[in-house]
Structures are given as C-alpha cells and as structure tokens.
C-alpha cells in the first residue's frame, strides 16, 4: 500500500496533552508525527472534539483537526502554525 501523506511521519512514543477548551487537559501519547499531522493514542477517542489544541511541551502547542477516529486513537492534521505557550 502506498503512503499518500504529504510529508513523511516518524514513529514516536511521547506523552502529550489534549486541551479541550474548557480548562480540561487529557493525557495522550503521540504514536507518530510529521510536519502536517500526527497519530494520537487516547482512551475513548470518540469523546474528543473535532478540533482541539495539542500540547507537546510547555512551549509547543498545535491546533489540530481530527481526520480519522478509532476506538483508542485519532489521526489529526495540524491546521495552524504553532500557538504561543500559555
């Protein structure tokens, strides 16, 4: 099967957080990442909104749009340049 992604992804196992916009942050794990998107492992992926902020570390945040959803994972694309911290 041919990979049709715009940029190559690299496998990773890094803890991150999903900010839901109401002050709630949920722990998740990045499974792979590229310049344009990522695969995120998280329990109950169905409860995550279609758009959210992914906090990779204190000084790196990405606005994400869900493009694929499974039981315990999300495929997301980054929809904006990195957001400022805080």
C-alpha positions as CSV (number, residue, x, y, z in Angstrom):
1,X,0.0,0.0,0.0
2,X,1.4,3.4,-1.0
3,X,1.6,6.1,1.7
4,X,-0.2,9.2,0.3
5,X,0.8,11.6,3.1
6,X,2.2,15.0,2.1
7,X,5.1,14.7,4.5
8,X,6.8,11.5,6.0
9,X,5.9,10.6,9.5
10,X,8.3,9.2,12.1
11,X,7.3,6.8,14.9
12,X,7.5,8.3,18.3
13,X,6.2,7.5,21.8
14,X,5.9,10.8,23.6
15,X,3.4,11.9,26.2
16,X,1.4,15.0,25.3
17,X,-1.9,16.6,26.4
18,X,-5.1,17.4,24.6
19,X,-6.7,20.7,25.8
20,X,-10.5,20.6,25.4
21,X,-11.0,24.4,25.6
22,X,-12.9,24.3,28.9
23,X,-9.7,24.2,31.1
24,X,-9.6,20.4,30.9
25,X,-6.5,18.6,29.7
26,X,-6.3,14.9,28.9
27,X,-3.1,12.9,28.8
28,X,-2.4,11.1,25.5
29,X,0.5,9.5,23.6
30,X,1.8,10.5,20.2
31,X,2.4,7.4,18.1
32,X,3.8,9.1,15.1
33,X,4.2,12.7,13.9
34,X,5.1,14.7,10.8
35,X,5.2,18.4,9.9
36,X,1.5,18.2,8.9
37,X,-0.1,15.9,11.4
38,X,0.1,13.1,14.0
39,X,-1.5,9.9,15.3
40,X,-2.5,10.1,18.9
41,X,-3.3,7.2,21.2
42,X,-6.0,8.1,23.8
43,X,-8.8,6.2,25.6
44,X,-12.3,7.0,24.5
45,X,-11.3,8.8,21.3
46,X,-15.0,9.3,20.5
47,X,-15.2,11.9,23.3
48,X,-12.5,14.2,21.8
49,X,-13.9,17.2,19.9
50,X,-13.2,17.5,16.1
51,X,-10.8,20.5,16.9
52,X,-8.5,20.9,19.9
53,X,-5.1,22.1,21.0
54,X,-2.3,19.5,21.4
55,X,0.3,20.4,24.0
56,X,3.5,18.8,23.0
57,X,5.6,20.5,25.7
58,X,5.3,23.8,27.6
59,X,6.5,25.9,24.7
60,X,4.9,24.0,21.8
61,X,1.2,23.8,21.1
62,X,-0.6,22.8,17.9
63,X,-4.1,23.4,16.8
64,X,-5.5,20.1,15.4
65,X,-8.4,18.9,13.4
66,X,-9.4,15.2,13.7
67,X,-9.4,13.5,10.3
68,X,-9.6,9.8,11.5
69,X,-11.1,8.4,14.6
70,X,-10.9,4.8,16.0
71,X,-11.7,3.4,19.5
72,X,-8.4,4.4,21.1
73,X,-6.7,6.6,18.5
74,X,-7.0,9.8,16.5
75,X,-5.4,10.9,13.2
76,X,-5.1,14.6,13.2
77,X,-3.8,17.3,10.9
78,X,-2.2,20.5,12.2
79,X,-4.4,23.4,11.0
80,X,-2.3,26.4,12.1
81,X,1.2,27.5,12.9
82,X,2.3,26.6,16.4
83,X,0.4,28.5,19.1
84,X,2.2,30.6,21.8
85,X,2.7,28.9,25.2
86,X,0.2,29.5,28.0
